[in-house]
Amino acid sequence: MGRIAGVTAAETRERLLAAAADVFARRGYDGTRVADIAAEAGVSNGALYAHFGSKAELMVAALRTHGRKMMTELLAADPGRSISELLLVMGRWLPRRRDARGYLVVEALVAARRDADVARPMRDYIGERSEWLRELVGLGQADGEIDTTISPTALAHFCLLLSMGSALITPDLHEVDDDEWAALLTRIVGALAPTDPVPTTSTGDPQ
C-alpha cells in the first residue's frame, strides 16, 4: 500500500504532503514531476500513487494541509480572541515575508488557469476557505461585532482577495510600514461594526 518500512500509512502520507509543498514551492507546478516528489519523500512513484491519484490532487492536498496548519496555529495562539481581533491579526500578517510554502497558493492558482485537473480541486479548496470565512463573519454578527446588514459572502470574498493578493505582491516588490498597515486595518474592521441606532425623542408625557 505504499508504506515505508516501519512507517504507518498516515506518516507516509504526511511525508508526501511535506515533500510536495517543498518541491512545488521551489519548482512550480509545471516544473515538478511526480518522481521529484517521491524522491524528496524517499518513496517510490507507486507508493505516491497509493496515496494520491494525480499530481493535481497532491498539489491541492499540500496547499490545504499547509493552510489548515497556519490557521490552527493562529487560533491556538489565543483562543479567546474576538472575531474582530482575529480579523485584525490575520490582516496584519498578510504583507509579511513568508516561507517558501506560503507561496504555494500562487503556484496552485497559476496552474488552475492552465490545467482543468488542478482547477477542479482548487474550486473546492477556495470554496472551503470561503465557507470558513463566511462562518467566521456569521459568528461575529451573532455576537454583535459585525453589522448584520453586511453580506457574509461579500466580506469573505474581500478577505480572500486580500489573502491571495498578498501572496502575489511580496515585500520585495512593495513593502508597507507595519504601523500604517495596522492603522488602516483597524479603520476597516471598525467600519464593520454595527452602527448605533439613532435615539428617538419623545415629546409626550411618559405613560
JOCORZI-V982974 format. One record per run of one state. SS is the DSSP state (h for helix, s for strand, l for the rest). FROM is the first residue (numbers start at 1). TO is the last residue. If there is no record, write none. Layout:
SS_FROM_TO ; SS_FROM_TO
//
This chain:
l_1_8 ; h_9_27 ; l_28_33 ; h_34_41 ; l_42_44 ; h_45_49 ; l_50_54 ; h_55_77 ; l_78_82 ; h_83_94 ; l_95_99 ; h_100_114 ; l_115_115 ; h_116_142 ; l_143_151 ; h_152_168 ; l_169_177 ; h_178_191 ; l_192_207
//
